[in-house]
Amino acid sequence: MGEWLAHSVSLGIRTACARFRTMSVHDVIVVGGGPAGSTCARFLTRAGLHVAVVDRARFPRVKLCSGWLSPTLWDVLEMSPYDYPGGRWEWLTCHVRYGGEARAIPCHGWFVRRFEFDDFLLRASGAELHFGVSVGEIERDGDGLWSVAGLRARHLVGAGGTHCPVARLCEPPRPMGPVGVQEHEFRADPAAVARTRLGRDGEPELFLHDDLSGYSWNVPKTDWLNVGSGTVDPKGVRAAWQIARASFRAAGHLPSDADAALDAMKGYSYYLYHPQHLRGAARVDADGKGGAYLVGDSLGLAQPITAEGILPATVSGRLLAEAIVAGAPASYPTRLATHPVLADYQRVFRLRETASSLRRRFSHASPLRSTSPSNDLLSRGSRHAVSKGFAWMFSGARLPVPRLIDLALVALDGADWWLGRHRASEGRT
Ligand SMILES: Cc1cc2nc3c(=O)[nH]c(=O)nc-3n(C[C@H](O)[C@H](O)[C@H](O)COP(=O)(O)OP(=O)(O)OC[C@H]3O[C@@H](n4cnc5c(N)ncnc54)[C@H](O)[C@@H]3O)c2cc1C
């Protein structure tokens, strides 16, 4: 009798385990349901794969973000902006203030509310959704399947943002620290928003910090206001916001009763694109049939100057899905590096690095502080160029003549190297 009981119990456990195994095996588990995770899921399920998305939050959830989208995003999602059912604000002018001068610059983009947008994308992805599950431990079982919160799959996608637990497996190099950002989106009286905003509804007001180490924004969205600041050095972001707030206030661009809301800023940090990050994009199994991968903020892909992060999140999510569907997940890093958006980021990254190196070399030799009229004209011209360049980048425009820029970069690198050597030899004599 005892033997029979033991046999039955063991059979029961084995059957339950077998059922559990077949029930919970997916093709892909995605950790994180932001734009990177939901886009990856969208293109995987579209190809017929069985996908589970796990997120610690319950959607819709608040995501600190101003919700600015560049037009390319809709192409990546293969979706018309006019089919998006949430609030959307199309803008054709960007108001840029830099060095005490304000300019209204024609360019094009969109704003959404992340609270609605992320929820829409995730629910439209077709994936099985598991909310309220904070992923900590990630294990691999004897069958070579990743095991996360009771789900199992050969492919594991890390889309959990800056502190994604999957990043611990892929270990992307971090040669530079993250940027710091503070933001708040709050309800406001629509009449007060309309009265105080700089341009039309949805048109962003950008305040470029004097040393160009960051910028602040003020975005009217009918009965919402979205304000914030971002700085390369996260320690500077609070002070930067106070300066920007005073400037918006002095210009009369904030509703008078918004003070309490303006005190309620929240902060976050994330990584801008660096070419070395791509080394941690994928850890593919020896048989090429599974692995762990990073998309979006978990890899660190935001535009190197504007810090636009939603577009590269969706681009990376889609490219990874296409690599998995093609049965070639190992091709994901190359697909990423050669995609036009990321190839542009690589150029912008190099331009930024070369420019700051040249600026350092020239700064003590020729301080641009002369008050001569020609220098005034020059600095006015350069302020104009910076403002225009920023607005243009905000509209997500592709770099013109990329091959010419590549050639110019080689020449600039050469000049930088030569100047470095020249300075070193001057120092020796
Ligand atoms: C203040 C601010 C303003 C910004 N403004 C803009 C903007 O206007 N335009 C723009 O393009 N970019 C902007 N960005 C950047 C942009 O928000 C991000 O780059 C983008 O959200 C990245 O998407 P993602 O899917 O990689 O990550 P996220 O959107 O951060 O999604 C990650 C998801 O993973 C979940 N998660 C995290 N850890 C776990 C875990 N352990 N277990 C389970 N789930 C987990 C989170 O709950 C979250 O839902 C801004 C960023 C900030 C901070």
PDBQT file of the ligand as one rigid body, heavy atoms in Angstrom, charges set to zero:
ROOT
HETATM    1  C1  LIG A 501      12.920  62.227 -17.912  1.00  0.00    +0.000 C 
HETATM    2  C2  LIG A 501      13.155  61.528 -19.215  1.00  0.00    +0.000 A 
HETATM    3  C3  LIG A 501      12.679  62.098 -20.387  1.00  0.00    +0.000 A 
HETATM    4  C4  LIG A 501      12.847  61.425 -21.594  1.00  0.00    +0.000 A 
HETATM    5  N1  LIG A 501      12.312  61.987 -22.721  1.00  0.00    +0.000 NA
HETATM    6  C5  LIG A 501      12.410  61.309 -23.890  1.00  0.00    +0.000 A 
HETATM    7  C6  LIG A 501      11.721  61.773 -25.037  1.00  0.00    +0.000 A 
HETATM    8  O1  LIG A 501      10.994  62.757 -24.980  1.00  0.00    +0.000 OA
HETATM    9  N2  LIG A 501      11.873  61.094 -26.207  1.00  0.00    +0.000 N 
HETATM   10  C7  LIG A 501      12.644  59.976 -26.296  1.00  0.00    +0.000 A 
HETATM   11  O2  LIG A 501      12.769  59.415 -27.379  1.00  0.00    +0.000 OA
HETATM   12  N3  LIG A 501      13.274  59.490 -25.189  1.00  0.00    +0.000 NA
HETATM   13  C8  LIG A 501      13.148  60.102 -24.008  1.00  0.00    +0.000 A 
HETATM   14  N4  LIG A 501      13.718  59.570 -22.887  1.00  0.00    +0.000 N 
HETATM   15  C9  LIG A 501      14.386  58.275 -22.979  1.00  0.00    +0.000 C 
HETATM   16  C10 LIG A 501      13.354  57.173 -23.085  1.00  0.00    +0.000 C 
HETATM   17  O3  LIG A 501      12.370  57.339 -22.081  1.00  0.00    +0.000 OA
HETATM   18  C11 LIG A 501      13.999  55.796 -22.938  1.00  0.00    +0.000 C 
HETATM   19  O4  LIG A 501      15.162  55.738 -23.728  1.00  0.00    +0.000 OA
HETATM   20  C12 LIG A 501      13.034  54.697 -23.376  1.00  0.00    +0.000 C 
HETATM   21  O5  LIG A 501      11.937  54.639 -22.494  1.00  0.00    +0.000 OA
HETATM   22  C13 LIG A 501      13.732  53.346 -23.395  1.00  0.00    +0.000 C 
HETATM   23  O6  LIG A 501      12.774  52.333 -23.590  1.00  0.00    +0.000 OA
HETATM   24  P1  LIG A 501      13.021  50.874 -22.997  1.00  0.00    +0.000 P 
HETATM   25  O7  LIG A 501      11.882  50.053 -23.488  1.00  0.00    +0.000 OA
HETATM   26  O8  LIG A 501      14.400  50.430 -23.287  1.00  0.00    +0.000 OA
HETATM   27  O9  LIG A 501      12.950  51.029 -21.418  1.00  0.00    +0.000 OA
HETATM   28  P2  LIG A 501      11.730  51.526 -20.456  1.00  0.00    +0.000 P 
HETATM   29  O10 LIG A 501      10.783  52.353 -21.215  1.00  0.00    +0.000 OA
HETATM   30  O11 LIG A 501      12.409  52.074 -19.282  1.00  0.00    +0.000 OA
HETATM   31  O12 LIG A 501      11.010  50.167 -20.082  1.00  0.00    +0.000 OA
HETATM   32  C14 LIG A 501      11.627  49.243 -19.226  1.00  0.00    +0.000 C 
HETATM   33  C15 LIG A 501      10.547  48.396 -18.579  1.00  0.00    +0.000 C 
HETATM   34  O13 LIG A 501      11.191  47.344 -17.846  1.00  0.00    +0.000 OA
HETATM   35  C16 LIG A 501      10.525  47.142 -16.625  1.00  0.00    +0.000 C 
HETATM   36  N5  LIG A 501      11.494  46.559 -15.698  1.00  0.00    +0.000 N 
HETATM   37  C17 LIG A 501      12.623  47.125 -15.209  1.00  0.00    +0.000 A 
HETATM   38  N6  LIG A 501      13.257  46.272 -14.380  1.00  0.00    +0.000 NA
HETATM   39  C18 LIG A 501      12.500  45.150 -14.322  1.00  0.00    +0.000 A 
HETATM   40  C19 LIG A 501      12.621  43.925 -13.632  1.00  0.00    +0.000 A 
HETATM   41  N7  LIG A 501      13.662  43.667 -12.805  1.00  0.00    +0.000 N 
HETATM   42  N8  LIG A 501      11.671  42.987 -13.779  1.00  0.00    +0.000 NA
HETATM   43  C20 LIG A 501      10.603  43.220 -14.615  1.00  0.00    +0.000 A 
HETATM   44  N9  LIG A 501      10.447  44.379 -15.293  1.00  0.00    +0.000 NA
HETATM   45  C21 LIG A 501      11.385  45.324 -15.168  1.00  0.00    +0.000 A 
HETATM   46  C22 LIG A 501      10.066  48.542 -16.211  1.00  0.00    +0.000 C 
HETATM   47  O14 LIG A 501       8.951  48.475 -15.343  1.00  0.00    +0.000 OA
HETATM   48  C23 LIG A 501       9.715  49.157 -17.560  1.00  0.00    +0.000 C 
HETATM   49  O15 LIG A 501       8.339  49.013 -17.863  1.00  0.00    +0.000 OA
HETATM   50  C24 LIG A 501      13.556  60.209 -21.650  1.00  0.00    +0.000 A 
HETATM   51  C25 LIG A 501      14.050  59.649 -20.490  1.00  0.00    +0.000 A 
HETATM   52  C26 LIG A 501      13.843  60.289 -19.277  1.00  0.00    +0.000 A 
HETATM   53  C27 LIG A 501      14.363  59.664 -18.027  1.00  0.00    +0.000 C 
ENDROOT
TORSDOF 0
